[in-house]
Amino acid sequence: MERPITRSLLATFIEYAATRRVTLFELHRFAIQHYGDERMEEARRECVRMLQRAKRGKVPKADVERLYSIAAALRASEGKK
């Protein structure tokens, strides 16, 4: 049984995705999933958009920084609605 996806867990996925260190399984588990939590859903959508723009598997530096910022905001909001 898989553990539930929390804001912190989604943040970790986003950090790994920023440097393209995720498996296809992880991509499906985190990026294809839709979340009832508005902050998580917004973070997921923005992450997916940035990953789709990546050229040859490399995420532009500005997008990497934005993804890390999104991950930090998710962690900071853990436990809040």
ZAPAKOL-495384 format. One line per field, with one value per atom (N, C-alpha, C): residue in one letter; chain; atom name; x, y, z. Coordinates in Angstrom, 2 decimals. Layout:
REM ZAPAKOL-495384
code <- A;...;
unit <- A;...;
site <- CA;...;
x <- X;...;
y <- Y;...;
z <- Z;...;
END
This chain:
REM ZAPAKOL-495384
code <- M;M;M;E;E;E;R;R;R;P;P;P;I;I;I;T;T;T;R;R;R;S;S;S;L;L;L;L;L;L;A;A;A;T;T;T;F;F;F;I;I;I;E;E;E;Y;Y;Y;A;A;A;A;A;A;T;T;T;R;R;R;R;R;R;V;V;V;T;T;T;L;L;L;F;F;F;E;E;E;L;L;L;H;H;H;R;R;R;F;F;F;A;A;A;I;I;I;Q;Q;Q;H;H;H;Y;Y;Y;G;G;G;D;D;D;E;E;E;R;R;R;M;M;M;E;E;E;E;E;E;A;A;A;R;R;R;R;R;R;E;E;E;C;C;C;V;V;V;R;R;R;M;M;M;L;L;L;Q;Q;Q;R;R;R;A;A;A;K;K;K;R;R;R;G;G;G;K;K;K;V;V;V;P;P;P;K;K;K;A;A;A;D;D;D;V;V;V;E;E;E;R;R;R;L;L;L;Y;Y;Y;S;S;S;I;I;I;A;A;A;A;A;A;A;A;A;L;L;L;R;R;R;A;A;A;S;S;S;E;E;E;G;G;G;K;K;K;K;K;K;
unit <- A;A;A;A;A;A;A;A;A;A;A;A;A;A;A;A;A;A;A;A;A;A;A;A;A;A;A;A;A;A;A;A;A;A;A;A;A;A;A;A;A;A;A;A;A;A;A;A;A;A;A;A;A;A;A;A;A;A;A;A;A;A;A;A;A;A;A;A;A;A;A;A;A;A;A;A;A;A;A;A;A;A;A;A;A;A;A;A;A;A;A;A;A;A;A;A;A;A;A;A;A;A;A;A;A;A;A;A;A;A;A;A;A;A;A;A;A;A;A;A;A;A;A;A;A;A;A;A;A;A;A;A;A;A;A;A;A;A;A;A;A;A;A;A;A;A;A;A;A;A;A;A;A;A;A;A;A;A;A;A;A;A;A;A;A;A;A;A;A;A;A;A;A;A;A;A;A;A;A;A;A;A;A;A;A;A;A;A;A;A;A;A;A;A;A;A;A;A;A;A;A;A;A;A;A;A;A;A;A;A;A;A;A;A;A;A;A;A;A;A;A;A;A;A;A;A;A;A;A;A;A;A;A;A;A;A;A;A;A;A;A;A;A;
site <- N;CA;C;N;CA;C;N;CA;C;N;CA;C;N;CA;C;N;CA;C;N;CA;C;N;CA;C;N;CA;C;N;CA;C;N;CA;C;N;CA;C;N;CA;C;N;CA;C;N;CA;C;N;CA;C;N;CA;C;N;CA;C;N;CA;C;N;CA;C;N;CA;C;N;CA;C;N;CA;C;N;CA;C;N;CA;C;N;CA;C;N;CA;C;N;CA;C;N;CA;C;N;CA;C;N;CA;C;N;CA;C;N;CA;C;N;CA;C;N;CA;C;N;CA;C;N;CA;C;N;CA;C;N;CA;C;N;CA;C;N;CA;C;N;CA;C;N;CA;C;N;CA;C;N;CA;C;N;CA;C;N;CA;C;N;CA;C;N;CA;C;N;CA;C;N;CA;C;N;CA;C;N;CA;C;N;CA;C;N;CA;C;N;CA;C;N;CA;C;N;CA;C;N;CA;C;N;CA;C;N;CA;C;N;CA;C;N;CA;C;N;CA;C;N;CA;C;N;CA;C;N;CA;C;N;CA;C;N;CA;C;N;CA;C;N;CA;C;N;CA;C;N;CA;C;N;CA;C;N;CA;C;N;CA;C;N;CA;C;N;CA;C;N;CA;C;N;CA;C;N;CA;C;
x <- 0.84;0.00;0.89;0.58;1.36;0.94;1.92;1.58;0.91;0.05;-0.67;0.30;-0.06;0.77;0.43;1.43;1.30;1.95;1.80;2.47;3.97;4.51;5.95;6.43;5.68;6.04;5.95;4.93;4.81;5.97;6.37;7.50;8.78;8.99;10.17;10.13;8.99;8.85;9.21;8.70;8.96;10.45;11.14;12.59;13.34;12.94;13.59;13.24;12.02;11.61;12.35;12.69;13.41;14.74;15.34;16.61;16.43;15.19;14.83;15.32;15.16;15.56;14.34;13.33;12.14;11.91;11.32;10.99;9.63;9.32;8.01;6.90;7.16;6.19;5.91;6.99;6.83;6.11;6.44;5.77;4.26;3.88;2.46;1.82;2.53;1.96;1.73;2.66;2.56;2.01;2.41;2.04;0.69;0.30;-0.98;-2.11;-1.77;-2.73;-3.37;-4.63;-5.29;-5.58;-5.32;-5.42;-6.62;-7.27;-8.38;-7.90;-6.63;-6.00;-5.63;-6.16;-5.96;-4.49;-3.73;-2.31;-1.52;-1.82;-1.13;-1.48;-2.73;-3.16;-2.51;-2.45;-1.81;-0.31;0.34;1.76;1.98;1.13;1.23;1.10;0.08;-0.13;1.06;1.59;2.72;3.96;4.18;5.30;5.19;4.04;3.83;4.07;3.58;3.80;5.29;6.03;7.47;8.20;7.82;8.47;8.18;7.00;6.66;7.47;7.89;8.70;10.17;10.59;12.00;12.46;13.61;14.20;15.25;15.15;16.12;16.33;15.26;15.32;15.93;16.33;16.94;15.97;15.70;14.79;15.59;15.10;15.81;16.05;17.18;17.58;16.48;15.84;14.78;13.63;13.30;12.23;12.65;13.92;14.42;14.27;14.66;14.54;13.08;12.19;10.76;10.22;10.65;10.19;10.66;11.89;12.37;11.56;11.19;10.37;8.99;8.41;7.10;7.20;8.27;8.46;8.60;9.36;9.55;8.23;7.42;6.13;5.20;5.25;4.42;4.82;6.13;6.59;6.20;6.33;5.99;4.51;3.68;2.24;1.72;2.61;2.22;1.35;0.22;-0.68;-1.66;-1.51;-2.43;-3.38;-4.51;-5.48;-5.46;
y <- -1.18;0.00;1.25;2.18;3.40;4.38;5.13;6.14;7.32;8.03;9.16;10.27;10.98;12.08;13.33;13.80;15.00;16.17;17.37;18.52;18.33;17.79;17.57;16.54;15.48;14.45;15.00;15.77;16.40;17.38;18.09;19.02;18.26;17.12;16.31;15.87;15.43;15.06;16.24;17.42;18.62;18.92;18.80;19.04;18.05;16.79;15.78;16.03;16.40;16.66;17.85;18.81;20.00;19.64;18.56;18.11;16.81;16.54;15.39;14.07;13.91;12.68;11.92;11.77;11.02;9.90;8.83;7.71;7.95;7.17;7.26;6.94;5.97;5.63;6.83;7.49;8.66;9.79;9.98;11.01;10.75;9.51;9.18;9.33;8.90;8.96;10.40;11.29;12.65;13.66;13.58;14.61;14.36;13.12;12.81;12.85;12.62;12.65;14.04;14.08;15.36;15.40;16.55;16.69;17.53;17.15;17.93;19.19;19.19;20.33;21.35;22.55;23.58;23.95;24.08;24.42;23.33;22.09;20.97;20.90;21.11;21.05;22.17;23.35;24.48;24.20;23.66;23.32;22.24;21.25;20.16;20.71;21.55;22.10;22.92;23.76;24.60;23.74;22.73;21.83;21.14;20.61;19.91;20.85;22.07;23.04;23.27;23.43;23.68;22.47;21.29;20.08;19.88;20.26;20.13;21.09;22.21;23.19;22.79;21.85;21.46;20.95;21.41;20.99;19.92;18.83;17.73;17.26;17.28;16.78;17.74;18.93;19.90;21.03;21.24;22.29;23.60;24.68;25.95;26.40;27.07;27.48;28.27;29.19;30.00;29.11;28.08;27.16;26.29;25.88;25.08;25.89;27.15;28.00;28.16;28.32;28.44;27.15;26.01;24.73;24.56;24.94;24.86;25.80;26.93;27.89;27.30;26.65;26.01;24.93;24.12;23.04;23.61;24.68;25.30;25.84;26.44;26.97;25.84;24.71;23.56;23.07;22.95;22.49;23.47;24.75;25.78;25.77;25.31;25.31;23.94;23.01;21.66;21.79;21.12;21.15;22.32;23.22;24.37;24.14;24.75;24.66;25.90;
z <- 0.00;0.00;0.00;-0.88;-0.98;0.10;0.58;1.58;0.89;1.61;1.01;0.60;-0.44;-0.92;-0.11;0.63;1.43;0.67;1.20;0.58;0.58;1.67;1.76;0.73;0.56;-0.41;-1.83;-2.12;-3.44;-3.66;-2.61;-2.70;-3.07;-2.48;-2.80;-4.25;-4.73;-6.14;-7.03;-6.72;-7.54;-7.57;-6.44;-6.41;-7.29;-7.24;-8.08;-9.55;-9.83;-11.20;-11.80;-10.96;-11.43;-12.07;-11.60;-12.17;-12.95;-13.31;-14.15;-13.57;-12.27;-11.60;-11.10;-11.93;-11.55;-12.55;-12.07;-12.94;-13.58;-14.58;-15.22;-14.22;-13.34;-12.30;-11.39;-10.95;-10.08;-10.81;-12.06;-12.85;-12.89;-13.13;-13.15;-11.78;-10.75;-9.41;-8.94;-9.22;-8.70;-9.69;-10.95;-11.92;-12.58;-12.71;-13.34;-12.32;-11.08;-9.97;-9.85;-9.53;-9.24;-7.74;-7.14;-5.69;-5.30;-4.21;-3.67;-2.96;-2.59;-1.92;-2.99;-2.88;-3.91;-4.11;-3.02;-3.14;-3.84;-3.50;-4.13;-5.61;-5.94;-7.34;-8.15;-7.59;-8.28;-8.49;-7.48;-7.59;-8.64;-8.66;-9.65;-11.06;-11.29;-12.63;-13.11;-12.22;-12.60;-12.88;-12.08;-12.29;-13.64;-13.95;-15.22;-16.40;-16.33;-17.41;-17.64;-16.56;-16.69;-17.24;-16.81;-17.31;-18.79;-19.24;-20.65;-21.51;-20.95;-21.69;-21.77;-20.94;-20.89;-22.25;-22.65;-23.93;-23.68;-24.42;-24.31;-22.88;-22.12;-20.75;-19.74;-20.18;-19.27;-18.99;-17.70;-17.27;-17.20;-17.83;-17.76;-16.32;-16.10;-14.75;-14.03;-14.73;-14.11;-13.64;-14.43;-14.06;-12.88;-12.85;-11.72;-10.44;-10.48;-9.30;-8.88;-9.85;-9.55;-8.95;-9.47;-8.93;-7.48;-7.20;-5.80;-4.91;-5.43;-4.67;-4.38;-5.36;-5.19;-4.12;-4.18;-3.20;-1.79;-1.66;-0.34;0.21;-0.66;-0.23;0.21;-0.50;-0.10;1.29;1.52;2.83;3.93;3.64;4.65;5.00;4.05;4.28;4.77;5.00;5.47;6.72;6.70;7.84;7.86;6.91;6.82;5.66;5.71;4.61;3.80;
END
